[in-house]
Amino acid sequence: MEVNLSIKDKKEGILDKISIIANRLPHPVTIFIIFTLFIAVLSSILSNLGVEVISENIKGESEIIKVKNLLNSDGIRWFLDNIIKNFVTFHPLGVVLVFSLFFNFLNEVGLFQAFLKNIMKKIPKNLLTYFVVFLGVNSSFAGDLGYILVIPIAGVLFKAVGRNPLAGILVGFSATSAGFAACLLSIDALLGGLSTAAIKIVDSNYIVNPLANSIFMFVYTFFITFVIGIVNDKYIEPKLKKYEIDEDEDELEFNKSVTPEEKKGLKWAAIGILTSIAIVLIFSIPENAPLRHPITKKLILGWSPLLSSIVPISCFIFFLPGLFFGIASNKIKNDKDLIEMLFKSINGFGAFLVLCFFASQFIGCFGYTEIGKIIAVKGGNFLATIGLSGIPLLIIFIFFCSFINLFIGSMSSKYALLAPIFLPILYKMGISPELAQLAYRIGDSSTNIISPLMSYFALMIIYCNKYNKKFGMGEIITYMIPYSIVILLTSTVFLIGWLMLNLPIGIGSANFI
């Protein structure tokens, strides 16, 4: 099926001028190859110049970080030894394939279409954007699940009501990224643990608890949902042409009524999802349940098998209703029908695999060179010498984190690097670790969507190409820039207002400044 969907032919304004340039960029695979070659040459130059920094790690120990040369013997050997490792350990690869195997099964069996036909009449068209954004923002509770669940669904939902599916994908992407600083239920033991370890460098008794930013993030969820929704409806979506469907288009058949077989299937699907949830609860609730921490017995506070296994657990929760639906609607008559549908659920992933291969090489090579870490440390050293304090210093820190986010993709490794540098400095200058952690969240969440180093950026290209083959990396970054700028500026202003009102940022947190 050839989809006629493109950016407006009439070019107006800065965004459209950027899109002209974006349209002239090479294929995303070619761009990643060019990026990799550029980093290799840059690493050779900086290494030969002896560029290095001294940094303090999370244990309070000093370490020298030097640029590693990708073009010398060690670098070439590393690259050849790690080509396959870079690819197979590329985080989105396994997550997306496993999740798609079971989630796309719902589409193959017909449950997804039947459910959407049933529910779309109940969601007001003018509130769909905010519904999608709210889902994306809160998906951060389940880690990276939003990138592989909320975003493609957003495209389908927008398409179902006659709106541009690209707009749905883009707004879903921005919301999922912004969700790092927002969530109705925020329990973050990872960042809290890293903050605690970092602040012990200057205060051995200080503890940052997992609910350190929970109150702010709860309220901020509603604020950022409104902001992102407004940006999409008033600015981004009008910049895109309406989705044009071929006359014989009946892919999801949203205008048709639910058939008696589908109604029966939906009833059994409801039983299936209740059954799957009950099974998960049986493995979670008892004190010695396998999904609890084997020693602390905790379920969600801190690490637990439940949280670390959220993707396979989610796959199971989706698969069982699909199986019940298929059997009840007579679409699955035997094991051969089931296996055939599973085969079809991962058809068309060849382009994704190729893109992931080259994206993973670029990200792996950039990480090997240590250039991103050196930029972060040198920036931190500069920030410590500028002589600011209070709110102005906090604003500079937020903007610095948003900038560094363009060079270091992983949230945890980035914070593990920055926390020992900044938290002690900010603490001495009157800013609490909890507040510094929150500022980091805001800066980090705003620029994920415009960084090619972001792991799921390659997946975004695949999502968009489903509706427009020419909508590549350049176009995505072009249309993400307004979201990024608005999220950064409005979130910073919101935090400043929060502090001026002296409101608590979390349970058991200190937000002195």
C-alpha positions as CSV (number, residue, x, y, z in Angstrom):
1,M,0.0,0.0,0.0
2,E,1.5,3.4,-1.0
3,V,0.7,6.1,1.5
4,N,0.5,9.7,0.2
5,L,1.7,11.7,3.2
6,S,4.2,14.4,3.2
7,I,5.3,17.7,4.8
8,K,3.5,20.7,3.4
9,D,4.7,21.9,0.1
10,K,4.6,25.5,1.1
11,K,7.6,26.3,3.2
12,E,7.0,29.0,5.9
13,G,8.9,29.9,9.0
14,I,12.0,28.5,10.7
15,L,10.7,25.0,11.1
16,D,9.9,24.6,7.5
17,K,13.3,26.0,6.5
18,I,14.9,23.4,8.7
19,S,12.8,20.7,7.1
20,I,14.1,21.8,3.6
21,I,17.6,21.0,4.8
22,A,16.4,17.8,6.5
23,N,14.9,16.6,3.3
24,R,18.3,16.8,1.6
25,L,20.0,14.6,4.2
26,P,21.1,11.1,3.2
27,H,19.4,8.0,4.4
28,P,19.5,7.4,8.2
29,V,21.8,4.4,7.7
30,T,24.2,6.6,5.7
31,I,24.1,9.3,8.4
32,F,25.0,6.8,11.1
33,I,27.9,5.6,8.9
34,I,29.1,9.2,8.4
35,F,28.8,9.9,12.2
36,T,30.9,6.8,13.0
37,L,33.6,7.8,10.6
38,F,33.6,11.3,11.9
39,I,33.9,10.1,15.5
40,A,36.8,7.8,14.5
41,V,38.7,10.7,12.9
42,L,37.9,13.1,15.8
43,S,39.0,10.5,18.4
44,S,42.4,10.1,16.6
45,I,42.9,13.9,16.5
46,L,42.0,14.4,20.2
47,S,43.9,11.3,21.3
48,N,47.1,12.5,19.6
49,L,46.6,15.9,21.2
50,G,46.5,14.2,24.6
51,V,43.1,15.4,25.6
52,E,42.2,14.1,29.1
53,V,40.4,15.0,32.3
54,I,40.5,14.0,36.0
55,S,37.1,13.0,37.3
56,E,35.7,11.7,40.6
57,N,33.7,8.5,40.3
58,I,30.6,7.4,42.3
59,K,33.0,5.8,44.9
60,G,34.7,9.1,45.5
61,E,37.9,7.9,43.7
62,S,39.8,10.1,41.2
63,E,40.3,8.6,37.7
64,I,41.8,9.9,34.6
65,I,39.6,9.8,31.5
66,K,41.5,10.0,28.2
67,V,40.2,10.0,24.6
68,K,40.6,6.6,23.1
69,N,41.7,6.5,19.5
70,L,39.5,4.4,17.2
71,L,42.1,4.4,14.4
72,N,45.1,3.0,16.2
73,S,45.8,-0.7,16.7
74,D,43.8,-1.0,20.0
75,G,40.9,0.9,18.6
76,I,40.7,-1.1,15.4
77,R,41.0,-4.4,17.3
78,W,38.2,-3.2,19.7
79,F,36.0,-2.3,16.8
80,L,36.4,-5.6,15.1
81,D,36.0,-7.6,18.3
82,N,32.8,-5.7,19.2
83,I,30.9,-5.3,15.9
84,I,28.6,-8.2,16.8
85,K,28.5,-7.3,20.5
86,N,27.5,-3.7,19.7
87,F,24.6,-5.1,17.6
88,V,23.3,-7.9,19.8
89,T,23.6,-5.8,23.0
90,F,21.9,-2.7,21.4
91,H,19.1,-2.3,24.0
92,P,16.2,-1.6,21.7
93,L,16.9,-4.6,19.5
94,G,15.9,-7.4,21.8
95,V,13.2,-5.4,23.6
96,V,11.5,-4.4,20.4
97,L,11.6,-7.8,18.8
98,V,10.4,-9.7,21.8
99,F,7.6,-7.1,22.6
100,S,6.6,-6.9,18.9
101,L,6.4,-10.7,18.6
102,F,3.6,-10.7,21.2
103,F,2.0,-7.3,20.8
104,N,1.7,-7.5,17.0
105,F,0.1,-10.9,17.6
106,L,-2.9,-8.9,18.9
107,N,-3.1,-7.2,15.5
108,E,-2.7,-10.4,13.6
109,V,-5.5,-12.2,15.6
110,G,-7.8,-9.1,15.2
111,L,-8.1,-8.2,18.9
112,F,-6.4,-4.8,18.5
113,Q,-8.8,-3.8,15.7
114,A,-11.9,-5.0,17.5
115,F,-10.9,-3.2,20.7
116,L,-10.1,0.0,18.9
117,K,-13.4,-0.1,17.0
118,N,-15.2,-0.5,20.3
119,I,-13.3,2.2,22.2
120,M,-12.7,4.9,19.6
121,K,-16.4,6.0,19.7
122,K,-15.9,6.7,23.5
123,I,-12.8,9.0,23.2
124,P,-13.7,12.6,22.1
125,K,-11.5,13.4,19.0
126,N,-10.4,16.7,20.5
127,L,-9.1,15.0,23.7
128,L,-7.2,12.3,21.9
129,T,-3.9,14.2,22.0
130,Y,-4.1,14.6,25.7
131,F,-5.1,11.0,26.2
132,V,-2.0,9.9,24.2
133,V,0.3,12.4,26.0
134,F,-0.9,11.3,29.4
135,L,-0.2,7.7,28.6
136,G,3.2,8.5,27.3
137,V,4.2,10.6,30.3
138,N,3.2,8.0,32.8
139,S,4.8,5.1,30.8
140,S,8.1,6.0,32.4
141,F,7.0,4.0,35.4
142,A,7.5,0.9,33.3
143,G,10.9,2.0,32.1
144,D,11.3,2.0,28.3
145,L,8.0,0.3,27.6
146,G,6.4,3.5,26.4
147,Y,8.8,3.7,23.4
148,I,7.6,0.4,22.1
149,L,4.0,0.5,23.2
150,V,2.6,4.1,23.5
151,I,4.2,5.6,20.4
152,P,3.0,3.1,17.7
153,I,-0.4,3.0,19.3
154,A,-0.5,6.8,19.1
155,G,0.0,6.6,15.4
156,V,-2.8,4.1,15.0
157,L,-5.2,6.1,17.2
158,F,-4.6,9.3,15.3
159,K,-5.1,7.5,12.0
160,A,-8.3,5.9,13.3
161,V,-10.0,9.3,13.8
162,G,-8.7,10.7,10.5
163,R,-5.8,12.7,12.0
164,N,-2.2,12.6,10.8
165,P,-0.6,9.4,12.3
166,L,2.9,11.1,12.1
167,A,1.6,13.7,14.5
168,G,0.5,10.9,16.8
169,I,3.9,9.3,16.7
170,L,5.8,12.5,17.3
171,V,3.6,13.7,20.2
172,G,3.9,10.2,21.7
173,F,7.7,10.3,21.4
174,S,7.9,13.7,23.1
175,A,5.5,12.7,25.9
176,T,7.4,9.4,26.6
177,S,10.6,11.3,26.8
178,A,9.2,14.0,29.0
179,G,7.9,11.3,31.3
180,F,11.3,10.9,32.8
181,A,10.6,14.0,34.8
182,A,6.9,13.3,35.3
183,C,4.8,10.4,36.6
184,L,1.8,10.0,38.8
185,L,3.6,7.3,40.7
186,S,7.4,8.0,41.0
187,I,9.5,5.4,42.8
188,D,13.1,5.8,41.6
189,A,15.5,3.7,43.6
190,L,18.2,3.8,40.8
191,L,18.7,7.6,40.7
192,G,18.1,7.8,44.5
193,G,20.9,5.3,45.0
194,L,23.3,7.1,42.7
195,S,22.5,10.4,44.4
196,T,23.1,8.9,47.8
197,A,26.4,7.4,46.7
198,A,27.5,10.7,45.2
199,I,26.6,12.9,48.1
200,K,28.4,10.6,50.6
201,I,31.6,12.2,49.2
202,V,30.8,15.3,51.3
203,D,28.2,14.0,53.7
204,S,28.4,10.3,54.7
205,N,25.1,10.3,56.5
206,Y,22.9,11.8,53.7
207,I,20.4,9.5,52.1
208,V,18.3,10.3,49.0
209,N,15.2,8.1,49.2
210,P,13.3,6.7,46.1
211,L,10.4,9.1,46.6
212,A,12.7,12.2,46.6
213,N,10.9,13.8,43.6
214,S,7.5,12.2,43.8
215,I,5.3,15.2,44.8
216,F,6.7,17.5,42.1
217,M,6.5,14.8,39.5
218,F,2.8,14.0,40.3
219,V,1.7,17.6,39.8
220,Y,4.1,18.2,36.9
221,T,2.4,15.2,35.1
222,F,-0.7,17.3,34.5
223,F,1.2,20.4,33.6
224,I,3.5,18.8,31.0
225,T,0.5,16.9,29.5
226,F,-1.2,20.2,28.8
227,V,1.9,21.8,27.4
228,I,2.8,19.0,25.0
229,G,-0.8,18.7,23.9
230,I,-1.0,22.4,23.1
231,V,2.3,22.3,21.1
232,N,1.0,19.4,19.0
233,D,-2.5,20.7,18.3
234,K,-1.6,24.4,17.8
235,Y,1.8,24.1,16.1
236,I,3.1,20.7,15.0
237,E,0.1,18.9,13.6
238,P,-1.0,21.9,11.4
239,K,2.5,21.8,9.9
240,L,1.8,18.3,8.5
241,K,-0.6,17.4,5.7
242,K,-3.7,15.4,6.6
243,Y,-3.3,11.7,6.2
244,E,-4.6,10.7,2.8
245,I,-6.1,7.2,2.6
246,D,-6.5,5.3,-0.7
247,E,-10.1,4.7,-1.7
248,D,-9.8,0.9,-1.0
249,E,-8.0,1.4,2.3
250,D,-9.5,-0.9,4.9
251,E,-6.5,-1.9,6.9
252,L,-8.1,-1.4,10.4
253,E,-11.8,-1.0,9.3
254,F,-12.5,1.4,12.1
255,N,-15.8,2.6,10.5
256,K,-17.3,-0.9,10.6
257,S,-19.2,-2.3,13.6
258,V,-17.9,-5.0,15.8
259,T,-19.1,-8.4,14.6
260,P,-20.8,-11.0,16.8
261,E,-17.6,-13.1,16.6
262,E,-15.5,-10.1,17.7
263,K,-17.9,-9.3,20.6
264,K,-17.6,-12.9,21.8
265,G,-13.8,-12.7,21.4
266,L,-13.7,-9.4,23.3
267,K,-15.5,-10.9,26.3
268,W,-13.1,-13.8,26.4
269,A,-10.2,-11.4,25.9
270,A,-11.4,-9.6,29.1
271,I,-11.3,-12.9,30.9
272,G,-7.8,-13.5,29.4
273,I,-6.4,-10.3,30.7
274,L,-7.9,-10.8,34.2
275,T,-6.4,-14.3,34.2
276,S,-3.0,-13.0,33.2
277,I,-3.0,-10.3,35.8
278,A,-4.1,-12.8,38.4
279,I,-1.2,-15.1,37.5
280,V,1.2,-12.2,37.8
281,L,-0.3,-11.3,41.2
282,I,0.1,-14.8,42.4
283,F,3.8,-14.7,41.6
284,S,4.1,-11.2,43.2
285,I,1.9,-10.8,46.3
286,P,3.0,-13.7,48.7
287,E,6.0,-12.9,50.8
288,N,8.2,-15.5,49.2
289,A,6.8,-15.0,45.7
290,P,9.4,-15.3,42.8
291,L,8.8,-11.8,41.6
292,R,9.8,-10.2,44.9
293,H,13.4,-9.4,45.9
294,P,14.9,-12.7,47.1
295,I,16.4,-11.0,50.2
296,T,14.5,-7.8,51.0
297,K,11.2,-9.2,49.8
298,K,10.4,-5.8,48.3
299,L,8.2,-5.6,45.2
300,I,8.6,-2.1,43.8
301,L,10.8,-0.2,46.2
302,G,14.2,-0.9,44.9
303,W,15.2,-3.6,42.5
304,S,12.9,-6.6,42.1
305,P,12.4,-9.3,39.5
306,L,8.9,-7.7,38.8
307,L,10.5,-4.4,37.7
308,S,13.5,-6.0,35.8
309,S,11.2,-8.4,34.0
310,I,8.5,-5.8,33.0
311,V,8.8,-6.5,29.3
312,P,8.3,-10.3,29.3
313,I,5.6,-9.9,31.9
314,S,3.9,-7.3,29.8
315,C,4.2,-9.7,26.8
316,F,2.5,-12.4,28.8
317,I,-0.3,-10.0,29.9
318,F,-0.9,-9.1,26.2
319,F,-0.5,-12.6,24.8
320,L,-3.1,-14.4,26.9
321,P,-6.0,-12.1,26.0
322,G,-5.0,-12.5,22.3
323,L,-5.0,-16.2,22.6
324,F,-8.4,-16.3,24.3
325,F,-9.8,-13.8,21.6
326,G,-8.5,-15.9,18.7
327,I,-9.9,-19.2,20.0
328,A,-13.3,-17.6,20.9
329,S,-13.7,-15.8,17.6
330,N,-12.7,-19.0,15.7
331,K,-9.5,-17.4,14.2
332,I,-7.3,-19.8,16.0
333,K,-8.4,-23.4,15.4
334,N,-5.1,-25.2,16.1
335,D,-1.5,-24.7,16.9
336,K,-0.6,-24.1,13.3
337,D,-2.8,-21.0,13.1
338,L,-1.2,-19.7,16.3
339,I,2.4,-20.2,15.1
340,E,1.6,-18.7,11.7
341,M,0.3,-15.5,13.4
342,L,3.4,-15.3,15.5
343,F,5.5,-15.6,12.3
344,K,3.6,-12.7,10.7
345,S,3.9,-10.6,13.8
346,I,7.6,-9.9,13.2
347,N,7.4,-9.6,9.4
348,G,8.8,-6.4,8.0
349,F,11.5,-5.9,10.6
350,G,14.4,-6.2,8.1
351,A,14.7,-2.4,7.8
352,F,14.7,-2.1,11.6
353,L,17.5,-4.7,11.9
354,V,19.7,-2.9,9.3
355,L,19.1,0.5,11.0
356,C,19.9,-1.0,14.4
357,F,23.1,-2.5,13.2
358,F,24.6,0.8,12.0
359,A,23.1,2.9,14.9
360,S,24.6,0.4,17.4
361,Q,28.0,0.7,15.8
362,F,27.9,4.5,16.1
363,I,26.7,4.5,19.7
364,G,29.2,1.9,20.6
365,C,32.1,3.7,19.0
366,F,31.2,7.0,20.5
367,G,31.0,5.4,24.0
368,Y,34.4,3.7,23.5
369,T,36.1,7.0,22.7
370,E,35.1,8.6,26.0
371,I,34.5,11.9,24.2
372,G,31.0,12.3,25.8
373,K,32.4,11.8,29.3
374,I,35.2,14.3,28.7
375,I,32.7,16.9,27.5
376,A,30.6,16.3,30.6
377,V,33.5,16.6,33.0
378,K,35.0,19.7,31.4
379,G,31.5,21.3,31.4
380,G,31.2,20.5,35.1
381,N,34.5,22.0,35.9
382,F,33.5,25.2,34.1
383,L,30.1,25.3,35.9
384,A,31.9,25.1,39.2
385,T,33.9,28.3,38.4
386,I,31.2,30.6,37.2
387,G,30.3,31.9,40.6
388,L,26.5,31.6,40.5
389,S,24.3,30.3,43.3
390,G,20.6,29.6,44.1
391,I,18.1,29.6,41.3
392,P,20.4,31.0,38.6
393,L,22.9,28.2,39.2
394,L,20.0,25.6,39.1
395,I,18.9,27.0,35.8
396,I,22.4,26.7,34.4
397,F,22.6,23.1,35.6
398,I,19.3,22.2,33.9
399,F,20.5,23.7,30.6
400,F,23.9,22.0,31.0
401,C,22.2,18.6,31.5
402,S,20.0,19.1,28.5
403,F,23.2,19.8,26.4
404,I,25.2,16.9,27.8
405,N,22.2,14.6,27.0
406,L,23.0,15.1,23.3
407,F,26.4,13.3,23.8
408,I,25.7,10.5,26.3
409,G,22.6,8.4,25.6
410,S,22.2,6.2,28.6
411,M,20.3,7.8,31.5
412,S,21.9,5.7,34.3
413,S,25.5,5.9,33.0
414,K,25.2,9.6,32.4
415,Y,23.9,10.3,35.9
416,A,26.6,8.0,37.4
417,L,29.1,10.2,35.7
418,L,27.5,13.6,36.5
419,A,26.3,13.0,40.1
420,P,29.7,12.7,41.7
421,I,30.8,15.8,39.9
422,F,27.8,18.1,40.5
423,L,26.0,16.9,43.6
424,P,28.8,17.7,46.0
425,I,29.5,21.1,44.3
426,L,25.8,22.0,44.4
427,Y,25.4,20.8,47.9
428,K,28.2,23.1,49.1
429,M,26.5,25.9,47.2
430,G,23.2,25.4,49.0
431,I,21.3,23.1,46.6
432,S,20.1,19.8,48.0
433,P,20.8,16.5,46.2
434,E,17.1,15.9,45.8
435,L,16.7,19.2,44.0
436,A,19.8,18.6,41.9
437,Q,18.4,15.2,40.9
438,L,15.1,16.8,39.9
439,A,16.9,19.5,37.9
440,Y,18.8,16.7,36.1
441,R,15.5,14.9,35.3
442,I,14.1,18.1,33.7
443,G,17.3,18.8,31.6
444,D,17.6,15.2,30.5
445,S,14.0,14.6,29.5
446,S,13.9,17.7,27.2
447,T,16.5,16.7,24.7
448,N,16.2,12.9,24.4
449,I,14.0,13.5,21.4
450,I,16.6,15.4,19.4
451,S,19.6,13.2,20.1
452,P,20.7,10.6,17.6
453,L,22.5,8.9,20.5
454,M,19.1,8.1,22.1
455,S,18.8,4.4,21.8
456,Y,15.2,4.4,20.5
457,F,15.8,7.1,17.9
458,A,16.3,4.3,15.3
459,L,13.0,2.8,16.2
460,M,11.2,6.2,15.7
461,I,12.4,6.2,12.1
462,I,10.8,2.8,11.6
463,Y,7.5,4.0,13.1
464,C,7.4,7.0,10.9
465,N,8.4,5.1,7.8
466,K,5.4,2.9,8.2
467,Y,3.4,6.0,7.0
468,N,5.9,7.9,5.0
469,K,9.1,6.3,3.6
470,K,10.7,9.7,3.2
471,F,10.2,10.8,6.8
472,G,13.7,10.2,8.2
473,M,16.0,11.3,10.9
474,G,16.2,14.9,9.7
475,E,12.5,15.3,9.7
476,I,12.0,13.7,13.1
477,I,14.6,16.1,14.7
478,T,13.1,19.0,12.8
479,Y,9.6,18.4,14.3
480,M,11.0,17.5,17.7
481,I,12.9,20.8,18.1
482,P,9.8,22.8,19.1
483,Y,8.8,20.1,21.6
484,S,12.3,20.0,23.1
485,I,12.6,23.8,23.4
486,V,9.1,24.2,24.9
487,I,9.5,21.3,27.3
488,L,12.9,22.7,28.5
489,L,11.7,26.3,29.0
490,T,8.3,25.7,30.5
491,S,9.6,23.0,32.8
492,T,12.3,25.2,34.1
493,V,9.8,28.0,34.7
494,F,7.5,25.6,36.4
495,L,10.3,24.4,38.7
496,I,11.3,28.0,39.6
497,G,7.6,28.8,40.4
498,W,7.4,25.7,42.6
499,L,10.5,26.7,44.5
500,M,9.4,30.3,44.9
501,L,6.2,28.9,46.5
502,N,8.4,26.8,48.8
503,L,6.5,23.6,47.9
504,P,7.9,20.2,48.8
505,I,9.4,18.2,45.8
506,G,9.1,14.8,47.3
507,I,8.3,12.7,50.4
508,G,11.0,13.0,53.0
509,S,13.0,15.3,50.7
510,A,14.9,18.5,51.3
511,N,14.6,21.1,48.6
512,F,16.6,23.9,50.2
513,I,18.2,26.3,47.9
